Amino acid sequence: MLEFGLKVASRVVTPASANYRPLTWPPARDWPVVVDKDGVVVSRWGDSVWDLTPWEGKPVLLNFGDGEAGRSESLDEENADLLRLAMGWLIWGPRAYRAAGTIKNRFTQVRGVIALCSQNGISAATLMRFPKVLESLPERIAPSKWEETIAVLHRLYDAREALGFTIVDAGALKRLAEVANNHVHVQTPYIPPRIWVYQVERLRECLEDFLAHRTQVEACFKFCLDAYIVNYGSPESALTKSKDGTKGPFTAGSAKRPGCTYLGPFSETANRYGIATLLATWVTGGLEAPRVSFFSTYLNLVSIAGLAYITNFTLQRKEETTSLRASCLVWEDDERLGRVPIICGETTKTDPDSDARWVASPSVAVAVEALTAIARLRMLCDAVNPEIQPAVSDTEDPYLFSTGTEPWGFCLGRARPYDIRIDISALKDVIKRYPLLLGEDQLRITSEDLMIARRLTPNLPEDEFEVGQVWPLAWHQYRRTGAVNMFASGLISDSSMQQQMKHCTRLMPLYYGQGYTRLHLNEEVEQAVVKAMYEAMAERLRSVVSTRFVSPHSAERKEAIAVNLLSAKDVKTLTTWAKAGKVSFREHRLGGCMKAGPCEYGGVESVARCGGGDGGKPCSDVVYDREREPHVRAQMARVTGEMEQLPEGHPRRAALAAEEKAMENYLNVIAAAN
């Protein structure tokens, strides 16, 4: 048994733990599977549910289905025991998984296969004898989990001698792989600019509204907390799950209870402290008088808004955002870029990193400030709640994401130790729960939204993404959208989008895409940013062959520039070529530059050389974008106005004159091409 050992990366797992290595294989039914930080057995081998929460720091349950299955499918006793053996090997075997989240995912995939056998009245160990059941197996595999499912089934096939049974053999795995090759993966959707801008602006509005009333919110919270403590006699009694609700200071019945004070309806307190308008704007819509429970609802809403805002500008996973502490925002002084905001936290993918870093937009400071204020308010309750028991380090530096544990909140009955984090809800569920945060009408897909989204993700499911439907926002969409937005300004002409993205387009590409920083940043985000950079370039390259772009020299010249592009039939091919340096597209104010190597003339600070404003012909590698005409005219007007303020012979005036001439040449070419 020496090759066995628990390899889960957790502070509660040590070689001295009672569950570190099984004494026998298979283990006895009373062998401890999970032990908490105090050495208390949480789950045993024969239990119908293994609770891995102490390993992960948030609720993770493996339901084997031979007890009260709940929302899971029931399994017969034989198949449940086979599932235990399979998971035991994956958790304690020679190639055991290190993360409880990964274990949960693999459990779900293996359980789906074994549940199929149980439904058909057969043992999973005899699946290969029932070809018709085996044929239906692909239907049990989630479209996004093909490779993972095949990999875990192959791992169990390799361990067939030690396990004593085979679920699927090499031939069946080969057939599954063939089916997987025909599976079309749907890439994470790109949020259309109009919708992205709307939700970001609305999230910020919510955060700024909170900060504008922060003093009133804090004062009201502390007043309410003190009132509950007075009526219940102590903080601990006020925070007890089973306390007598009639003693609440805003409950009319408390007026008749000895030692209790009735303060009238909470709406009077809300008005007195100046937060009634906040609750009406974000929670009740002014349709009913606010109850004290709505106060908790409002704080929860602001917490969600803050997390979503941070995720928009850091490209973190939701699990990484919810693990951030109040001290997460630090600033790096950079010689070229000034103060650069860095978010510090824990990464949750593959190799855990307790000091991962993400480049952010300076605007995230608003969210961090708001969430810190709420977290510190709620720590007043958490610190004295015997169910939560935060450490001293937690009270000094709380998690940004906090749940309502105040005496009047709905979540008090679900209080758990502070180091056990809850999983945040799906974004679509959040929107339903807080309907005043984001309006459905503004999230409805227009034809232009759909056109842009399909340009970045051509195979979007038609049943979910069509004109008139509400865009199904999801946490994982923020990463891809944010990464693409840094480089896809050719797709994003909306002025508000440019305003919102100005910090990210300046900082994040430098730090991620070019490896500029000396810091150790989150590698997976770096990969996402670099991938998005080439995807955005590929998308613009594909548009070069359309009538949108013209050459200032001739149609033949444009054809010569784009000849290689015509043979590429999809963005994937162009992305590969862009990475290899075969093709290139650098966007500038007149359109773009197709020069494969570096350009000595710039094109960002000045387009004089690009458009022939210096007296020569326009650059041979330039292509003009028709859709930039309104912007070019606006820039020309600004340049002309600035020139009028400068004396003749001024160096700045000469440079502006060259810019003006280049833009005039651009307009002449565009006019002639129409």
N, C-alpha and C positions, 0 to 999 in steps of 0.2 A: 504493500500500500504506500510505499515511500514516494512513488511517482504522483500520488494524489496530494492535493493541497489547495486551499482556498486562496485564489489570487486576486480577489476583488480589492480594488484600491479604496480603502476606507479606514478611518481612524479606529473603528471598533474591531478591525480584523488584525490579529497578531498570531504568530506561531503558537502562542500559549493559549489561544482561544479554544474552548471546548469543541467548537465546530470547525476547527482548522483542517482536520484530516479525519475521514471516516475510519472507524476501527475495523469494519468489515465491509465487504462488497457483495451484495447490496447492504446498505446500513440497516440497522434495526429500526423498527418503526418509531421508537422513542428517542432515537438519536437526535441531538439538537442541530437543527439546520441553521437557524439564525439566533444570535445572541446579541443583546444590546450593549451599550457602553458600560453598564453597571454589572454585566455578567448574567443578566436575567434572560432565560430562554424565551424567545418570542415565538418560534415555530419549530416543530419537530417533523421528522421525515414522513410520518404517517398522516400528518394533518392535511385536510382537504385544501387549505390555503397556506402558502408560504408568504410571510410578510417580510419583504426585503427592505422595508423603510429605513431601518438603522444603517444599512449600507449606502443608500442613495441620498439620504437627507430629505426625501420627500416620499409620499406614499407610492409604493410599488408592491403590488400583490400578484402572486401566481396562483390562480384558481384551478385546481386539478379536476374539478367537476364531480367528485364523488361525495360531496357533502351538499350543502345548500349552494347551488351553483350561482344564484343571483342572476345577473345579466349574462353570465357565461353559459354555454351549452353544457348539459350534463354529460358525464362520461361514465361508462360502466366501470366496475372495480378493477377488472383486468387491464383495461386500457389506461386507466388513471395511474396504475402502478408502472406500466410501461413508460408513461410520460415522466413519472418521477425518476425512473432509471435514466432516461435520455437526458433530462435536465441535470441530474446528479453528475453525469459524465461531463456535461458542458460547463458545470460550475466548479467541480473538484478534479476533473480529469487532467491529463498531461497538457492539454492545450486549452485550459479553462479561460473563460472570458473574464475581463477585469472590471467591467462596469455593470452596475445593476440595471441601468437602462438598456444596455445591449442584451443582457440576459432576458429582460422582459420582452424585447422584440423577438428574440429567437424562440422564446417560449410560445409566443402568439403564433409564430409560423409553424412550429412543430405541432402545437395543439390543434391547429386547423386540420392538419393531415390526420392525426389520430381521432379527432372528432368525426371526420368523414367515415372512418372505419367503424366507430361506435354507432353511428346512425344507421349503418348498413348491417349491424349485428355481427361484425367480424372483429377479430383481434388485429391490431396494427402489425403484429408479428407475422400475420398470414396474408397481408395485403397483396403480395406478389402472386398469390394463387387465385386472385379474383380480378381478372383483366377489365371487366366492366366497371368495377369500382375504381380501379386505377385510371381508367380513361377519364373519369370525372374529376380527377385530382387537380388539373389545371384551373378548374372553376373555383377551387378553394384558395388559390394563391392571389394575393392582392396585386394589381397591375404594377405597382411601384416596388414590389418586394420579390420579383422573380429571382434576381441574382442572389439575394440574401438567403432566400428559401432553399434554392438549389445548393448553396454553399453549406448551410447547416445540415441539410439532409446528406450531403456528401461526407461531412465530418462524422455523422452518426454511422454512415455506411463503413467508413474506415475503421470505426470502433466496434464493428459487429461482433467480433470474437469476444471482446471484453464485456460487451453488453449482453451477449447471448441471444440476440435477435437482429433481424434486418427489417427495416420499414420499407425502403425502396432500394433496389439493387442498381448496379452500374448501367444496365440497359435502360431501366426506367429513368434514371438521371439523364441519360443521353437524350431520351425522347423529350424530357422536360426542357432541356437546354435548347433543343430544336424549336420547340414552341416559343421559348423565350426569345429566340432570335427574330421571330416574327412579331414580337410585341413592340408596339410603337410607344416609346416613352414620351409623355407630355411634360415638357419643360415647365418649370415654375413660371406662372403668368407674370408678365410685366404690367404693372398698374399704369393705365393711361395718364398722361400728364395732367389733364384737367381734374381727374379724380384724385390723383396724388397731391396736387396743390391744395385742393379743397380740404382733404382730411388733415393735412399738415397744418394748414392755417386754422382749422377748427380746433385741433388739439392744442395749439399754442394759445388760442383765445381762451380756452378753458383754464390753462395753466396761469396765464396772466391775470385772469379774473380772480383766481384763487389768491395769487400773491398780492393783488390789490386789496384784498380783504383779509390778508393773513392775520393781522393783529386781532381783528374781530373774531375770526374762526378760533384762534388759540384761546382767547379770553372766554368764549362761549363754551369751548370744550372743557376747560378747567373748571368753570362754574358748574357745569352739568356733572362732572366727575365728583366734585366736592359735595354736591347735593345728594348724589347717590350714596356716597360714603356716610354722610350724616344720617340718612334714613335707614341704612342697613347696619350701621354701627362700626364698620371697619372696611378698608379696601378689599380684604379677602372675602368678606361676606357679600359685598356688592358684586364681586366677580365670580361668585359661585354659580355653577350651571343651574342648580335646582332652587335658586332663591325664589322667594315669594314675590311674584310680579306686581302684586297690589300695593307694595310698599314704595314703588317708584315715585319720585318727586313730581312727575308729570301725569300720574295716574290719579284720577279723582278719588278713588277709594283710599288713598294714603292719608287723606284728611282725617279719617276716622281711626287710623292706626296709632297706638301710643308711641310717642317719640318720633313720629314722622311728620314731615312738612309737605303740604301740597302747594306747589308753585304755580298752579294754573296750567292751562294747555301750553305745550312747548312752543306753539306759534307766538305767544307773547314774549317768551325768552328770545326766540329768533329775531323778532322785531327789535327788541331792546338792544341786542348785540349787533344789529345791522347785517345779519346773514340771511334774512328772509328772502331778499331778492335773489341771492345766490341759489338758494334751494328751489325757488320758483323757476329760475332760468334753466337750471341743469337737471332737476329731478322731477318736480311736480308739474311744470308747465303752467303754474298758477291756477290749476284746476281744483286744488284742494289745499286746506291748511296743512302746513308741514308738521309731521309728527317727529318725535325725537329719533326714531329709527331712520328717518330720512337723512338725518345728519350723518349717520354712518354710511348710508348709501352714497351721499355726496362725496365723502372722503374716499370711498372705494373708487368712485368714478374718476376723481382727479388722479388717483394712483395709477389707474389703467391708462389714462390719457398721458401721464408722464412716461410710463414704460413704452407706450407706442411711439411717443415723440423721440425718445432716446433711440429706439430701434430703427426708426426712419433714418437717423443720421450717424449710426455706428455700424450698421449691417450685422448686428449681433443676432443670435438666436434668442427666442423668448426666454429659454431656460438660463441663458447667460445674463440677460438683462435682469431677470428676477433675482439673480445671485449677487447683484451689485450692492455695495455698502455706501453709507453716506459720504465716505471719504474717497469715493471712486474717481472723482474728477480732479486731475492734476494738469498743470500747464508746463509745457517744455518751452524754454526760450531758444528760439532759432534765429540765427544771424540773418537769414534771408526772409523768413516769413513772419517773424515776430513771435508772439505767444501762440503756441499750438496746443489745443485742448486734447488730452489723452484720457480715455476711460480705462480704468484698471479694474480687473475682476478675475473671475475664474472661467476658463473655457471648459465646455462640457463634452467635447468630441474626442473620441479615441484616447489620446494621452492627456489626462487632466493636467491643467496648468493653473496653479493657484495665483499666478501673477501674470495673466494674459493682458494684452493691451490692444486697444482699438483707437484709431484716429477718429476724432469726432468733429462736428461743427461747433463753433462757439455758442450757438443757440441752445445747445443741450444744457447749458448752465441753468436756464429757466426751469427745466424739468427736474434737475437734480435738487435745486433749491426747494421747489414745491414738495417733492417726495420726501426730502429730509425733514421738512417741517412736520409733515403728517406722521412720519415714522417716529419722530421724537415725542409727539403727542401720544401716540399709541404705546410707546415704551413706558409712559407713566402708568399704564395699566398692566402691561406685560411684566414689568419688573416686580410687581407684587402678586402676580397670579401664580399660584402653586402648580397649575397645570402647564405653565409655559417655561418658567425657570430659565430666563436668559443668563448667560455668563456676564461677568463684568465687562469683558471686551464687547459683548453685544450691546450693552446699555450705552457704552461710550461711542460705538460705531455701528448703529443698527442697519439692518437691511433696508434698502430703499422701498422695496415692495412689502407693504404691511397689510394685514387683514384686520377687520373690525373686531377687536376683543374688548372694547369698552362695554360698560355694564348694560347699555341700552341697545347694543348691536345684535343682529341676528346670528352672528358667527360665534358667539361666546360658547355655545354648546359644542362647537367643533374645535375648541382650543386644543393645541398640541404643543409639545416641546418646541422651543424657539428654533432649534437646529434642524427640525423637520419642516421643510418648506413645502408649501402646497403648489400644485401645478396650476398655472394660469389657464383660464378658459380659452377656447378658440375665439378668434377675433369676431367671427360672425355671431357667436353667442353673446359676446360682450356688447355688440351693437344692438342686439335684441333686448338685452337686459337694461341698457341705458339709451333709450330711443332718442333722447334729446342731445346726445353727444354728436352724432352724425346723422344728417337727414337722408332718408332713403331717396328722395327725389334728386338730390345732388349726386347720389351714387349710381343713378340709373345710367346704363350704357347708351351712348349715342353712336351714330354710324361712324363718326370720326374717331371716337374712343376705340371702337372695335377695329377699325382699319389700322390704327397705330399699334394696338395690342397684338394683332395678328402678324404685323410686320416683324415683331420681335419673337412671337411664339405662334408660328403658323398653324399648329395642330391643336389649338384650344378646343375643348369639348363644346360642341354647338349647343348642347342642352343646358349648359351653365352660362355660356357667354354669348348672348345675342342682344340685339338692340331692344331697349325697353326693360331689360332685367336689371336688378340691382347687382352691381359688381361685388362678387363674393370675396371681400377682403380677407386676407389670411396673414398671420405673422411672418411666414416664410417668404411671402411676396416682397416684403420690405428689403430683404438683402439683395435680391436680383435687381429690383427696381432702382434701388439706391446706387448700385454698382454701374448699371447701364446709364443712369442719368448723368454720371460724371463725364461720360464720353459721348453721349448721344445728343448733344445740343442741336445737331442738325435736324433731329426729329422733334426737338422740343423748342419751339419758337416762342412759346407763351412767356410773357415778360415776368409773370409771377414765379414761374418755374425757375427762370434764370436767377431771380432774386433769392429764392429759397435755396438754390443749389450753389450760390456763389462761393461759400466757404469750402464746401466739399470739393468743388471742381478745382479749387486752388490747392488745398492741402492733401486730400486723400490720394489723388493720382501720384503726387510726388512721393508720398510716404509709402504707398503700397506698390504702385505700378513701376516705380523706378528705383525702389530700394534705397531711397534717399536718407532715411533716418538711421541713426545708430542704435535705436531701441529695438528690442525683440518684440515684434508685433504679432498679432494673431495670424498664423500662416494660412489658415483656411479662408479668412477674409481676403488676404492678399491674393490667393488663387482666384477667388470670385471676382475681385476687381480686375485682375489681369485678363481673365477670360472675358469679362464684360467689355474691356477695352477693345479686344480684337473682334468681338461680336458686333460692337457698335461700328467699328471701322468697316467690317464686312457688309453691314446693312447699308452704309453710305456708299460703299463701292458698288453695290448692286444698283443703287439709284442713279449712279453716274451714266449708265447706258440708256437711261430714260430721257425723255424730252425736257425734263426739268433742268438738266445741265447743258450748257453750250460752251464751245471753245471760241476764244476771241480770234482764232486764226482761220479755221474752216471746219466744216463737218468732217472732212477727211482726217483732220488732225485729231479731233475728238475720237473718231473711230480707231485711229492708231493708238491713242492713249489707252482706250478701253478694250482693245482687241482680246486681251487675255481674259477679261471679265466675262465676255460673252459665252465662253466655254464653261463657266462655272454656273451650275444650275441651282445651287442652293447656298444659303448663308454658311452652312457648315464647311463647304469647300473653300469659300472665300476666307473664312476664319482661319483655316489651316494655312492658306497661302499667306495671309497677313502675318501670322506667327513666324513663317519661314522667310519673310522679307521679300516674297515674290511680287507683292502688290502693296500699295500704301495709299492712304488718303489722310491728309491733314487739313482740317477745316480752318478756314479763315473768313474774314468779313465779306469777301466777294463770292465765296463758294468753297473751293478746295484746291489743294495741291496734290498732284499725283506723283511727285518725285519720290522715288524709292529710298534714296539716301537722305542725309540731313540737308537742310536748306540754309545757305549762308545769308539769305536776305530776311529771314524771319517770317513775316506774314501775319503775325499776331499783333505786334506793336505797330507795324506799318504795312500797308498794302501797296505802297508806291511802286515798288519793283514788280509786284505781281500783275498790276494793271497797266504797266507802262507809263506811270506818272512821272518818271524821272527822265522822260524824253526818248526812251527806247521803245521797242516793241514789248507787248505783254509777254510774260514768262511763257515758255513753250509747254510747261507742265500744268498751267492753271486751267481750271474749268469754272465757269460762272454759274451760279445757282439763281434761276429765275425768281425763286420764292424769297430771295433776300432783297429784292428791289425796294420794298417799303423801308426796310432798315437802312439800306444804302442812301436813299434820298434823305432820311432823317439825319444820318451822319454827315452828309454833305452840307445840310443846312447848319449844323452845329459848327463844322469846320469853317464854313464861310463866315459865320458870325464871329468866331474867334479870330480869324484873319483880320477882320475889320477893326479889331481892338489893338492890333499890333502895328508898329511903324514899318515903313518900307525899309528893306535891308536887314530886318530882324531875322536871325537864324531860324527861329521857330516858325516865322511866316513862310519861309522858303520850304520847310518840311511840310507844312500844311498845304501849300500850293501843290506839291507833288501828290499828296494824298487826294486832294480835290480832283486833280487831273486823272488819276487812276480810277476814281469812282465815276467820273464823267465818261471815261472810256468804257467802263463796265455798262453804264446805262445805254450808251450808243449801241453796244453789241446786243444787249437784251432787246432793245427796240427793233433792231434790224432782224432779229431772229423770230419776232412775233408775227 
